[in-house]
Amino acid sequence: MRAVVLDKPGSLSVTTLHDPTPEPRSVVLEIDGCGICGTDIHLIDGELPYQPYPVIPGHEFAGTVVAVGADVTEFAVGDRVAADPNVFCGECHYCLIGHGNLCIHYGALGVTRDGACAEYLAVPVANCFRLPDEMPLEIAPLIEPLSCVVHGFDLLPGRVGEHYLIYGAGTMGLMNAQMAARAGAASVSVIDLNEARLTVAKELGVDAVSKGADELDRPEGWEVVIDCTGVISAIEDGLGRVRPGGTFQMFGVAAADAIAKVSPFQIYKDEITIVGSMAVLHSFGRAVDLMAKGVVDADTLISHRYALHDYAAAVTDFRAGAGLKLQIRPGGT
């Protein structure tokens, strides 16, 4: 099979490898599509606290079962599947208390293990979710990022009628914005420096868009502020926009060694809650259902599709802020 291989930070190639074979409790998928996200860029740049190299990137994916392991009864050849890429040990303290996403032996397909920027990928059965018949396969790679958003909302207060401010109008920011509207937000405002993305945000029904919070008419602040950028200047600004008693969520992925300044007095005086949101936790199946229901506008979010051999060009476009969700189609053009 053909696959993208990251030999070391900054060194990518498309090469030919042996096709995977299924273990007793795994299936092999023919990959239809695989999204690129900020985590992939951190992996390419060597900014994550893992040393997985060489590795095949790609953790947002879906495909069709082409082989099943000897002990697999849940799936058959021809089934259409999306998969939770996270792999937990099941034995450490955090796994045993139900927080597998904090596993001390944390692993993920496409991050610490080979992923889906390849024609085929072997996936544990426990990670696989059958797709509804009515769901187009090409939008199914968006289920993984949506499952991250669902987990993020699990960690928020969940009160209706609150005002949300979201930093970043990329795929994750726009998914969060659409989810907030569905969850009963009184208003949703989105900040980004990319005019084209702000235009899409307005088309998706966001109440207000801006290049900076000072341009928005809400001096009292927002009850919920979500950073989807991982950019330190945005994080620092967002912390100052939280209304007393409100919540700031760190959703975007910053570099592992990045440092942001915070005001401990503000957190104390205004009783600000700061919450992180790490990957996926008991949320993938719900994301399948929400995607099937059309909670997010998948057709709008997927803006570019690339053949496998154009992966480097896709990464360049991602860094330049082109479009929204950029997707690799290993079997297509």
N, C-alpha and C positions, 0 to 999 in steps of 0.2 A: 504494500500500500504506500501511497504518498502521504507525507506528514511534514508539518512545520516542526523543526527542532531548534530549541534554544540551548546551544552548547554551553554558553556562559553569558553573563550580562552583556548585552549589546551585540551578541553574535547569533544571527538567525540564518537558517537555511531551510530549503524545501528538499527533502530527500526521500529515498525509497527504503522502507523497513518491512520486516516480516509482518504479515497479517496476524492480528491477535486471535487466540483460540480461547473459548470460554472455559473457566474453571467450573466445578460442579454446581456452584450457586451463582453463576453470572450469565449474562447474555452478551452477545456481540451485536453492536449497532452499526448499521451503515449510516454515517452522519449526513444528515440533510443540511443542517445549518449550525453555525457556531458564532455567537456574538463576541465582540471585543469590548472590554470595559477597562476602567482605570486600573483595576487590579492587575490586568495583563501588562499594562505599561510599567507599573511598579516592578513586576516580575522581570520584564525585559531590562529595566534599568538597574536591577540588583538592589532594590530599595525595601524588600520584604525580609523579615527575620528568618528566612528559610534558605537552605542551600540545596535545592533539588536538582541542580544542573548535572547532566543534560535532561531536559524535560520537554514534552510536547505541551504547549499552552492550550487554553480553551476550556472554560468551565460553564459556559452558557450554551446548552446544546440540546438537540433532539434528533431522532432518527428512527430507522426501521430495524426491527430485530431480524438478523440474518443467520444467527446460530444461537443455540441454547445449551447450557451445561447439563450434565447427566442428571442432576437432581432438581432441575427447574420444571415446575408444573404450572406456574402462574402466567407465563408468557409463552408465545409460540412464534415461529417464523412468520413475518408479515405484520406483527403488531407494531403500532406506532407508539413511541415512548419518548418522554422527557425524563431527565434524571437529575436528582439532587447530587451535586458533585462532592458534597462533604462526606468525609470518612472519619468516623470517631472510633476510639479504641474500645469503648464500652466498659472499661474497667477502672479508669481513674476516678478520683473524687468527683470531678465535675460531671462526668458521664453518669455516675451513679446517682447524682442528685438531679438529673434531668437537664443539665446544661452542656450537652455534647458539643455545642459550638465553642465552648471554652476548654475543650479537651486538651490536656497537656501534651498529648501525642497527636495534635490536630493534623489532619491531612485533607487534601481535596484534589480531585481529578482536575488536571489543568493548572495546578498550583504546586503541590508537593509531589504529585504523581502525574503520569502522562494523561493528557486531556484530549479534547475533541477537534483540534485543528489537524485533522487527519481523516482519511477516508473511512476508517473503522476504529471502534473503541470497545473494549470489554468493560462492562459495568456490573457491579454487584446487583443482584435482584432486589435487595432491600432498598436500593436507591432509585429504582425505576417506578414510574407512574404512567399508566396507560392513558393515552389521550382520547378525549371524546371524539366520536366519529365526525361531528360537525366542525371540529377545530382544524383549520389549515395547518399542515405540518410546518410551513415556513414561518409561522408566527410563534411556534412552540418554544424556540430558544429564549423568548422573552419571559417564560415562566420562572426561570431561575432568578433574574433580577427582581421580578415581581414578588417572589417568595421572600427576598431580603426586605422589601418594602413592608410586606405583611408582618414580618418579625419586628420591624421597626415600630409599626403601629401597635403591636402587642405591648411594647414598652412605654408608650405614651399614656397620658392620663385617660384618654378616651372620652372626654366630655364634649358634648355637642355645643354648637353655638360659639366656639372659640375662633380666634383669628390666627392664621398661620402665615409665617414668613419662611420662604424656602430659598436658600442660596444655591444657584445652579439650575440652569434650564436644559441640561442634558437629559439623557434617558431616565436616570434615577430621579432627578429633580422633577421631571414632568410626571413620572409615575407617582411620586409622593404627592404632587399637586392634585392629580386626579383621584387618588385614594382619599386625600383629605376632604375633597368636595363630597365624595360618596359617604364619608364618615360623619358628615354633619357640620363641617366647618362653616362659620359665619362668613368668612372671607379667606381667600388664598392669594397671597402676593408672591411673586417670583422675581429674583434678582439674578442678572447675568450680564456680562459685558458683550455678549454675542447678540447683535440685533436680530439676526435670522432666527435664533432660538427663541428670543422673546416674542417674535411674531408668531411662532408655532404655539407658544404658551397661551397667547391670547386666543388663537384659533381653537385651542382645547378648552377654553372657558375659564381661564384664570381671571380673577377679578382685577388685578393690577400687576403690571410689569415695570421694571425699572433697571437702570444700571447701578443704582445705589439706593440704600434705604432712606437717605435724606430726601430723596425726590418723592417719597411716598408720604401721604398725609395721615400719619399715625404716630404722633409724638409720644403717646402713652405707651407705645410698644406693642408687642404681640404675645399672646399666651403661649404659643408654640413656635419655636424657631428651629428649623432643621437645616444643617449644613450638608449639602450633597457634593461639595467640591473638594474637600480635603486641603484647601488652600488656606494657609495660616492667616493671611489678612482678612479673608472672609470669616473665618472662625472667630477671630478677635472682634471683628465688627458685629457679628451676630450675637455674641455673648452680651454685648451692650444694648441689644434691641429687645431683650426679653422683658416682658412686663412683670412687675413684682408678683411672686407666686407662680410664675410660669416655668416652662421647661425648654431647655436647649438640648437638642439631640445631635450627637456627633455621628452622622451617617456616612459621610464621605471618607475615603481612605487617604490619610496623609502618609508621608514617608515615615518609617519607623523611628527615625531620629529627629523628627520635626518637633519644635517646641513653640507653644503659643502662650502669650501672656494673658492671665486672668486676674480679676480683682476679687480676692477672697472676701473683702468687706462687702462688695456688691452681692456676692452669693449669700453671705450671712444676712445682710440687712434686708434684701428683697426675697429671701427664701427661694432662691433659684434652684431648680433641679437640673442637674447635668447628667445625661444618660448616653451611654454608648450603644451602638447597635451593630453587632458582629454577625454578618453572614445570615445563615438560615437556621431556624430552630422550630421544628414541628409546624412548619408553615408551607411546605412545598405542595402538599395535597390541596390546601385551601387556595393556593395560587393557581393551580390547575383549574379549579372551579371558577375562580374570579376571572381568569383569562377567557374561559368558555362563555362566561356571562357578558363579556365585553366591558368590564370595569375600566380597562385602559384601552386607548385607541392604538392597537398594535400596528395597523397599516401606516399610521402617521409616524410612529416611533421608528420603524425600520426605514432608514433613508438610503442606505447604500448596500450593495451586495458585491462580493469579490470572489474570484476563483482562488483556489488554494495557493497557486503560484504567485498571486498578487498580495500575499499577506504583508510583506514589507511596505508596499504602497498603502495598504489599508492602515497600518500603524502610523505612517507619515500623515495621512489624512486625519486620523484620530487626534494626533498631537496638534494639528492645525485647527481643530474645532469644526471640522467639516460635518455637516448633517447632524444626525442624532445617533441611532444605533447602527453601527457598521457590522455587517454580518459576512462571515466567510461561508461559501458554499463548496465544500470539498469535492462534491461530485458534479458540480455545475461550472458554468462560465460566467 
